[in-house]
Amino acid sequence: MNLHAMPSFRKPTSLLLTTTLMLILIQSPNSLPTTLLTHPISTHLRFDSLSLSAASSDFGGIVHSHPSAVFLPSSPSDIASLLRLSYFSPHSFTISARGLGHSTRGQAQASAGIVINMPSLNNSITVSTDGMFVDAGGERTWIDVLRETLRYALTPKSWTDYLYLSLGGTLSNGGISGQAFLHGPQISNVHELDIVTGKGEMVSCSESVNPDLFFSVLGGLGQFGIITRARIALENAPQSVRWMRLMYTDFELFTKDQELLISIKAEGEGWRLNYVEGSLLMEHSLKSNWRSPFFSEKDLKRIKKLASGNEGVIYCLEASFYYDYDHGRNINRADKTQMDQDIEELLGKLSFVSGFAFRNDVTYMSFLNRVHDGELKLRAMGLWDVPHPWLNLLVSKSNIMDFHIGVLKGIMNTTKSMGPILVYPTKRSKWDERMSTAIPDEEVFYSIGILLSSEMNDLEHLENQNAEILKFCDQQGMNYKQYLPHYTSMEDWKKHFGKKWERFAEMKSRYDPKGILSPGQNIFAHSVDELCLSDH
């Protein structure tokens, strides 16, 4: 199934549409109100099996909830009309906004409700070179934004590893990659939003205008409104990237060097350290890992041999240096020589295995779009459209060694499943506490991505493994949070948000009091009341 787009169909005649709607509503009288039949937005609804099937699945391939209809808006006002219809109806229905379907736990699904196919909007992207920002619809992807901003030699500052995600989707969660230590997550780089609330109100908001809605929506898991436009901060774009991968056999040295890199100001004339990530490389999965195309076959053999002598695992530190900022000319020879010397001096302070430093100089676009190359490889191997029981955690620096021993070297020691395992630090001070995303209460914490795929009928095993990992973290009293969280009880959600919970529930009551939006998150019941505000 193609997750990148919903199927398109010819517009039905009014008589045919009315007849179809009546039949469906008769078959399921409690799912949608009959007022849909007479409302002008009914022409944007689709009830065919192909549309419903696409909206009931996602990249995770684990949760499948069928909506009653799919909504194809042509403008944000269409979305507002749909939400007002639900809000003012005595029998309101749930609504979820779906971008490209890359959720992993049904977060963008709406069982017996309506799923909004956001790409139907196809809003324009506008770049302001004077204001150094880009305006883009919430349905647009980050690769769309990158391509447009690079036409002006500009770029957003913070990214996710994979660019074929919608702005609305990542801004509803956080948006993390290796640039977050320097620029913060994507939600820390937003100037302004246009939102349609759960009441159907169209609201523009920013830090100074309707700030409570602005900060609630950023990282708010789609609970307060649907993002229809975002204004993103820009900076001058480099032309080139020095992409380094350094191998370690010692986890403590690996984390120590990552923490060093994110704590120093590493830049020079025409270059800057802009990206730090890390990962575990497993001997059994090196060739199928989507991050492996970086290496030559000769390098892979050496790395595999190194891992074989280290209980089947080594640690890879990624550091990328942006350069060539002058788009009128390439970096001159003297500056390039000085950059090479400065980077070599910096690498000399690190403790990677001698002879295992790998370098590629690539274009800025190639670097940011690196995972797409891996996607194409996995699609060709039939390994992309499989279940993805991913687990993403944010673990405090003080707990990372215990996590390594108990989880990476303990619970996961015999894991043979394929997929990257990411481990890299970021800084709490680069996040805005007023935003909804819950993060550990420690300045340096690690982003852990256990991004395994179920390729061997091992979904149940991987799900059990995830549960064991979370149980271990809880039993050890670790200072951690789930990123892209998934819980099934109100108590777990309260624990997740901690001191932010009361504000979170208050904003829900203010902007989506009937609990219409994003039911797939399983945070609130369909009707929000004062009980949500209680600690009992």
SELOGU-149770 format. One record per residue (C-alpha): residue in one letter; z, x, y; residue number from 1. Coordinates in steps of 0.5 Angstrom, whole numbers. Example, Ala and Ser with C-alpha at 12.3 -4.5 7.8 and 13.67 -1.06 7.14 Angstrom:
SITE  rest     c3     c1     c2   nr
SITE     A     16     25     -9    1
SITE     S     14     27     -2    2
***
This chain:
SITE  rest     c3     c1     c2   nr
SITE     M      0      0      0    1
SITE     N     -2      3      7    2
SITE     L      5      3     11    3
SITE     H      1      4     17    4
SITE     A     -2     -2     19    5
SITE     M     -1    -10     17    6
SITE     P     -8    -13     15    7
SITE     S    -12    -16     20    8
SITE     F    -15    -23     20    9
SITE     R    -20    -28     23   10
SITE     K    -16    -33     28   11
SITE     P    -16    -39     24   12
SITE     T    -18    -46     27   13
SITE     S    -12    -50     30   14
SITE     L    -13    -55     25   15
SITE     L    -13    -50     19   16
SITE     L     -7    -47     22   17
SITE     T     -3    -53     23   18
SITE     T     -4    -55     16   19
SITE     T     -2    -49     13   20
SITE     L      4    -49     18   21
SITE     M      6    -56     15   22
SITE     L      5    -54      8   23
SITE     I      9    -48      9   24
SITE     L     15    -51     13   25
SITE     I     15    -57      8   26
SITE     Q     16    -52      2   27
SITE     S     22    -48      6   28
SITE     P     25    -53     11   29
SITE     N     31    -49     12   30
SITE     S     27    -43     14   31
SITE     L     24    -44     20   32
SITE     P     24    -50     25   33
SITE     T     18    -55     26   34
SITE     T     18    -54     33   35
SITE     L     14    -48     31   36
SITE     L      8    -52     30   37
SITE     T      7    -55     37   38
SITE     H      9    -48     41   39
SITE     P      3    -44     43   40
SITE     I      6    -38     40   41
SITE     S      4    -41     33   42
SITE     T     -3    -38     33   43
SITE     H      0    -31     33   44
SITE     L      4    -33     26   45
SITE     R      1    -30     19   46
SITE     F      3    -33     13   47
SITE     D     -2    -30      8   48
SITE     S      1    -27      2   49
SITE     L     -2    -20      4   50
SITE     S      2    -20     11   51
SITE     L      8    -22      8   52
SITE     S      8    -17      2   53
SITE     A      7    -11      7   54
SITE     A     13    -14     12   55
SITE     S     17    -14      6   56
SITE     S     17     -7      4   57
SITE     D     18      0      7   58
SITE     F     17      7      6   59
SITE     G     24      7      2   60
SITE     G     21      3     -3   61
SITE     I     28      0     -5   62
SITE     V     29     -6     -1   63
SITE     H     24    -12     -1   64
SITE     S     26    -18      3   65
SITE     H     20    -23      4   66
SITE     P     20    -26     11   67
SITE     S     18    -33     12   68
SITE     A     12    -31     17   69
SITE     V      9    -25     21   70
SITE     F      8    -25     28   71
SITE     L      3    -21     31   72
SITE     P      4    -21     39   73
SITE     S     -1    -19     44   74
SITE     S      4    -18     50   75
SITE     P     12    -17     51   76
SITE     S     12    -24     53   77
SITE     D     10    -27     47   78
SITE     I     16    -23     44   79
SITE     A     20    -26     49   80
SITE     S     17    -33     48   81
SITE     L     19    -32     40   82
SITE     L     26    -30     41   83
SITE     R     27    -36     46   84
SITE     L     25    -41     41   85
SITE     S     29    -38     36   86
SITE     Y     35    -37     41   87
SITE     F     35    -45     44   88
SITE     S     33    -48     37   89
SITE     P     39    -51     33   90
SITE     H     37    -48     27   91
SITE     S     35    -41     30   92
SITE     F     32    -36     25   93
SITE     T     32    -28     25   94
SITE     I     27    -23     27   95
SITE     S     26    -16     26   96
SITE     A     21    -11     30   97
SITE     R     17     -7     25   98
SITE     G     13     -1     27   99
SITE     L     10      3     22  100
SITE     G     15      1     16  101
SITE     H     18      8     15  102
SITE     S     25      5     14  103
SITE     T     28      7      8  104
SITE     R     33      1      7  105
SITE     G     30     -5      9  106
SITE     Q     33     -4     16  107
SITE     A     26     -7     19  108
SITE     Q     26    -13     14  109
SITE     A     28    -20     16  110
SITE     S     29    -25      9  111
SITE     A     27    -32     11  112
SITE     G     26    -30     18  113
SITE     I     20    -27     22  114
SITE     V     18    -20     22  115
SITE     I     14    -18     29  116
SITE     N      8    -13     27  117
SITE     M      9     -9     33  118
SITE     P      3     -5     33  119
SITE     S     -1    -11     35  120
SITE     L      1    -10     42  121
SITE     N     -3     -3     43  122
SITE     N      0     -2     50  123
SITE     S     -3      4     54  124
SITE     I      0     10     55  125
SITE     T      1     13     62  126
SITE     V      3     20     64  127
SITE     S      6     21     71  128
SITE     T      5     29     73  129
SITE     D      9     28     79  130
SITE     G     15     24     76  131
SITE     M     14     29     70  132
SITE     F     15     23     65  133
SITE     V     11     18     60  134
SITE     D     11     11     60  135
SITE     A      9      8     53  136
SITE     G     10      2     49  137
SITE     G     15      2     44  138
SITE     E     10      1     38  139
SITE     R      6      7     40  140
SITE     T      7     13     36  141
SITE     W     10     20     38  142
SITE     I      3     23     36  143
SITE     D      0     18     40  144
SITE     V      4     20     46  145
SITE     L      3     28     44  146
SITE     R     -4     27     44  147
SITE     E     -4     24     51  148
SITE     T      1     28     55  149
SITE     L     -2     35     52  150
SITE     R     -9     32     56  151
SITE     Y     -4     34     62  152
SITE     A     -1     40     59  153
SITE     L      6     36     59  154
SITE     T     10     34     53  155
SITE     P     16     31     51  156
SITE     K     22     35     50  157
SITE     S     25     33     44  158
SITE     W     22     31     37  159
SITE     T     23     28     30  160
SITE     D     20     33     24  161
SITE     Y     15     27     23  162
SITE     L     11     24     29  163
SITE     Y      8     18     26  164
SITE     L     14     14     28  165
SITE     S     14      9     33  166
SITE     L     18     10     40  167
SITE     G     22      4     39  168
SITE     G     24      6     32  169
SITE     T     27     13     33  170
SITE     L     30     11     40  171
SITE     S     34      5     36  172
SITE     N     37     11     32  173
SITE     G     37     18     35  174
SITE     G     31     22     34  175
SITE     I     33     29     31  176
SITE     S     29     35     30  177
SITE     G     30     43     31  178
SITE     Q     30     42     39  179
SITE     A     36     38     39  180
SITE     F     41     44     40  181
SITE     L     37     45     47  182
SITE     H     35     38     49  183
SITE     G     39     33     45  184
SITE     P     36     28     41  185
SITE     Q     30     24     43  186
SITE     I     35     18     46  187
SITE     S     38     24     51  188
SITE     N     31     24     54  189
SITE     V     30     17     56  190
SITE     H     29     15     64  191
SITE     E     28      8     63  192
SITE     L     27      2     58  193
SITE     D     24     -5     58  194
SITE     I     27     -9     53  195
SITE     V     27    -16     50  196
SITE     T     34    -19     49  197
SITE     G     36    -23     43  198
SITE     K     36    -29     48  199
SITE     G     29    -28     50  200
SITE     E     30    -25     57  201
SITE     M     25    -19     59  202
SITE     V     30    -14     62  203
SITE     S     28     -7     65  204
SITE     C     34     -2     65  205
SITE     S     36      5     66  206
SITE     E     42      9     67  207
SITE     S     43      6     74  208
SITE     V     40     -1     73  209
SITE     N     43     -5     67  210
SITE     P     46      1     64  211
SITE     D     50     -3     59  212
SITE     L     44     -5     56  213
SITE     F     41      1     57  214
SITE     F     46      5     53  215
SITE     S     47      0     48  216
SITE     V     40      0     46  217
SITE     L     39      7     45  218
SITE     G     42      9     38  219
SITE     G     43      1     38  220
SITE     L     40      0     31  221
SITE     G     36     -6     34  222
SITE     Q     42    -10     35  223
SITE     F     41    -12     42  224
SITE     G     34    -12     44  225
SITE     I     27    -10     42  226
SITE     I     24     -4     46  227
SITE     T     17     -6     49  228
SITE     R     17      0     54  229
SITE     A     20      7     54  230
SITE     R     20     12     60  231
SITE     I     20     19     57  232
SITE     A     22     26     60  233
SITE     L     17     31     60  234
SITE     E     16     38     61  235
SITE     N     11     44     61  236
SITE     A      7     44     55  237
SITE     P      6     51     51  238
SITE     Q      0     53     48  239
SITE     S      3     57     42  240
SITE     V      9     57     38  241
SITE     R     11     64     34  242
SITE     W     14     60     28  243
SITE     M     19     64     24  244
SITE     R     22     63     17  245
SITE     L     28     68     15  246
SITE     M     31     68      8  247
SITE     Y     38     68      6  248
SITE     T     42     68     -1  249
SITE     D     49     67      2  250
SITE     F     50     60      5  251
SITE     E     56     63     10  252
SITE     L     51     68     13  253
SITE     F     45     63     14  254
SITE     T     50     58     18  255
SITE     K     53     63     22  256
SITE     D     46     66     24  257
SITE     Q     44     59     26  258
SITE     E     50     58     30  259
SITE     L     49     64     33  260
SITE     L     42     62     35  261
SITE     I     44     55     38  262
SITE     S     49     59     42  263
SITE     I     45     64     46  264
SITE     K     40     63     51  265
SITE     A     34     66     48  266
SITE     E     28     67     53  267
SITE     G     24     72     57  268
SITE     E     17     72     61  269
SITE     G     13     66     58  270
SITE     W     17     65     52  271
SITE     R     23     61     50  272
SITE     L     27     59     43  273
SITE     N     26     52     43  274
SITE     Y     27     50     35  275
SITE     V     32     52     30  276
SITE     E     33     48     23  277
SITE     G     35     50     16  278
SITE     S     33     48      9  279
SITE     L     35     49      2  280
SITE     L     29     52     -2  281
SITE     M     30     50    -10  282
SITE     E     26     54    -15  283
SITE     H     24     48    -19  284
SITE     S     21     45    -12  285
SITE     L     18     50     -8  286
SITE     K     10     48     -9  287
SITE     S     11     41     -8  288
SITE     N     16     41     -2  289
SITE     W     12     39      4  290
SITE     R     15     44      8  291
SITE     S     12     50      3  292
SITE     P      4     50      6  293
SITE     F      7     55     11  294
SITE     F      7     60      6  295
SITE     S      2     64      2  296
SITE     E      1     64     -6  297
SITE     K      4     71     -6  298
SITE     D     10     69     -1  299
SITE     L     12     63     -6  300
SITE     K     12     68    -12  301
SITE     R     17     73     -8  302
SITE     I     21     67     -6  303
SITE     K     21     64    -12  304
SITE     K     23     70    -16  305
SITE     L     29     71    -10  306
SITE     A     31     64    -12  307
SITE     S     31     65    -19  308
SITE     G     36     71    -18  309
SITE     N     41     67    -14  310
SITE     E     42     61    -19  311
SITE     G     35     57    -17  312
SITE     V     37     56     -9  313
SITE     I     36     60     -3  314
SITE     Y     37     58      4  315
SITE     C     31     58      9  316
SITE     L     33     59     17  317
SITE     E     27     57     21  318
SITE     A     26     59     29  319
SITE     S     21     58     33  320
SITE     F     19     61     40  321
SITE     Y     14     57     45  322
SITE     Y     10     61     49  323
SITE     D      3     61     53  324
SITE     Y      5     56     58  325
SITE     D      0     58     63  326
SITE     H     -6     53     61  327
SITE     G    -11     57     65  328
SITE     R    -10     63     61  329
SITE     N     -7     66     55  330
SITE     I     -1     70     55  331
SITE     N     -3     77     58  332
SITE     R     -2     83     53  333
SITE     A      4     86     57  334
SITE     D      8     80     56  335
SITE     K      6     79     49  336
SITE     T      8     86     47  337
SITE     Q     15     85     51  338
SITE     M     16     78     47  339
SITE     D     15     81     41  340
SITE     Q     20     87     42  341
SITE     D     25     81     45  342
SITE     I     24     77     39  343
SITE     E     25     83     34  344
SITE     E     31     85     38  345
SITE     L     34     78     37  346
SITE     L     32     78     29  347
SITE     G     35     85     29  348
SITE     K     42     81     30  349
SITE     L     41     76     24  350
SITE     S     43     77     17  351
SITE     F     37     75     13  352
SITE     V     35     78      6  353
SITE     S     31     85      8  354
SITE     G     23     84      7  355
SITE     F     24     76      7  356
SITE     A     22     75     15  357
SITE     F     16     71     15  358
SITE     R     12     69     21  359
SITE     N      6     65     23  360
SITE     D      3     64     30  361
SITE     V      0     57     31  362
SITE     T     -2     52     36  363
SITE     Y      3     47     39  364
SITE     M      0     41     36  365
SITE     S      0     44     29  366
SITE     F      7     46     30  367
SITE     L      9     39     32  368
SITE     N      5     36     27  369
SITE     R      7     40     21  370
SITE     V      9     35     17  371
SITE     H      3     31     17  372
SITE     D      0     37     13  373
SITE     G      5     36      8  374
SITE     E      4     28      8  375
SITE     L     -4     29      6  376
SITE     K     -2     34      1  377
SITE     L      3     29     -3  378
SITE     R     -2     23     -2  379
SITE     A     -7     27     -6  380
SITE     M     -2     29    -11  381
SITE     G      0     21    -11  382
SITE     L      7     23     -9  383
SITE     W      8     20     -2  384
SITE     D      8     12     -4  385
SITE     V     14     13     -9  386
SITE     P     21     11     -8  387
SITE     H     25     15     -3  388
SITE     P     33     14     -3  389
SITE     W     34     19      3  390
SITE     L     41     20      5  391
SITE     N     42     23     12  392
SITE     L     49     26     14  393
SITE     L     52     29     21  394
SITE     V     57     33     18  395
SITE     S     62     37     23  396
SITE     K     62     45     23  397
SITE     S     69     45     20  398
SITE     N     67     42     14  399
SITE     I     60     45     13  400
SITE     M     63     50      8  401
SITE     D     66     45      4  402
SITE     F     60     41      4  403
SITE     H     56     46      1  404
SITE     I     61     48     -5  405
SITE     G     62     41     -7  406
SITE     V     56     37     -6  407
SITE     L     50     42     -5  408
SITE     K     53     47    -10  409
SITE     G     57     42    -14  410
SITE     I     54     35    -14  411
SITE     M     47     37    -13  412
SITE     N     47     43    -18  413
SITE     T     43     40    -23  414
SITE     T     38     36    -19  415
SITE     K     31     37    -21  416
SITE     S     28     32    -16  417
SITE     M     23     34    -11  418
SITE     G     24     34     -4  419
SITE     P     27     38      2  420
SITE     I     34     39      3  421
SITE     L     35     40     11  422
SITE     V     41     43     14  423
SITE     Y     42     45     21  424
SITE     P     47     45     27  425
SITE     T     46     42     34  426
SITE     K     51     40     39  427
SITE     R     55     34     41  428
SITE     S     55     36     48  429
SITE     K     47     35     48  430
SITE     W     49     27     46  431
SITE     D     51     22     51  432
SITE     E     57     19     49  433
SITE     R     55     12     52  434
SITE     M     50     11     48  435
SITE     S     51      7     41  436
SITE     T     50     13     36  437
SITE     A     56     15     32  438
SITE     I     57     22     31  439
SITE     P     62     27     29  440
SITE     D     68     29     34  441
SITE     E     66     36     34  442
SITE     E     62     40     39  443
SITE     V     58     43     33  444
SITE     F     56     39     27  445
SITE     Y     50     39     22  446
SITE     S     44     35     21  447
SITE     I     44     34     13  448
SITE     G     38     31     10  449
SITE     I     37     30      3  450
SITE     L     30     28      3  451
SITE     L     29     27     -5  452
SITE     S     23     23     -8  453
SITE     S     24     19    -14  454
SITE     E     18     21    -18  455
SITE     M     21     21    -25  456
SITE     N     24     14    -26  457
SITE     D     30     17    -23  458
SITE     L     32     12    -18  459
SITE     E     38     10    -21  460
SITE     H     41     17    -22  461
SITE     L     39     19    -14  462
SITE     E     43     13    -12  463
SITE     N     49     14    -16  464
SITE     Q     48     21    -13  465
SITE     N     48     19     -6  466
SITE     A     54     14     -8  467
SITE     E     58     20    -11  468
SITE     I     56     25     -5  469
SITE     L     59     19      0  470
SITE     K     65     18     -4  471
SITE     F     67     26     -4  472
SITE     C     66     26      3  473
SITE     D     71     21      4  474
SITE     Q     76     23     -1  475
SITE     Q     76     30      3  476
SITE     G     77     27      9  477
SITE     M     71     30     12  478
SITE     N     69     29     19  479
SITE     Y     62     26     18  480
SITE     K     57     20     20  481
SITE     Q     51     17     17  482
SITE     Y     45     18     21  483
SITE     L     40     12     19  484
SITE     P     46      9     17  485
SITE     H     47      4     11  486
SITE     Y     53      0     10  487
SITE     T     54     -7      7  488
SITE     S     61     -9      9  489
SITE     M     63    -11     16  490
SITE     E     69     -6     15  491
SITE     D     65      0     13  492
SITE     W     61     -1     20  493
SITE     K     67     -1     24  494
SITE     K     69      5     21  495
SITE     H     62      8     22  496
SITE     F     63      6     30  497
SITE     G     70      8     30  498
SITE     K     72      7     38  499
SITE     K     65      5     39  500
SITE     W     66     -1     35  501
SITE     E     69     -6     40  502
SITE     R     64     -4     45  503
SITE     F     58     -5     40  504
SITE     A     61    -12     38  505
SITE     E     62    -14     45  506
SITE     M     54    -12     47  507
SITE     K     52    -16     41  508
SITE     S     56    -22     43  509
SITE     R     53    -21     50  510
SITE     Y     45    -20     49  511
SITE     D     44    -23     42  512
SITE     P     50    -28     41  513
SITE     K     47    -32     35  514
SITE     G     45    -25     31  515
SITE     I     38    -26     31  516
SITE     L     36    -19     32  517
SITE     S     35    -14     26  518
SITE     P     38    -17     20  519
SITE     G     36    -12     15  520
SITE     Q     41     -7     18  521
SITE     N     47    -12     15  522
SITE     I     52    -11     21  523
SITE     F     53    -18     24  524
SITE     A     52    -25     20  525
SITE     H     47    -29     23  526
SITE     S     52    -32     28  527
SITE     V     56    -27     32  528
SITE     D     63    -30     34  529
SITE     E     70    -27     37  530
SITE     L     72    -25     29  531
SITE     C     67    -19     30  532
SITE     L     71    -16     36  533
SITE     S     78    -16     32  534
SITE     D     80    -10     28  535
SITE     H     83    -14     23  536
***
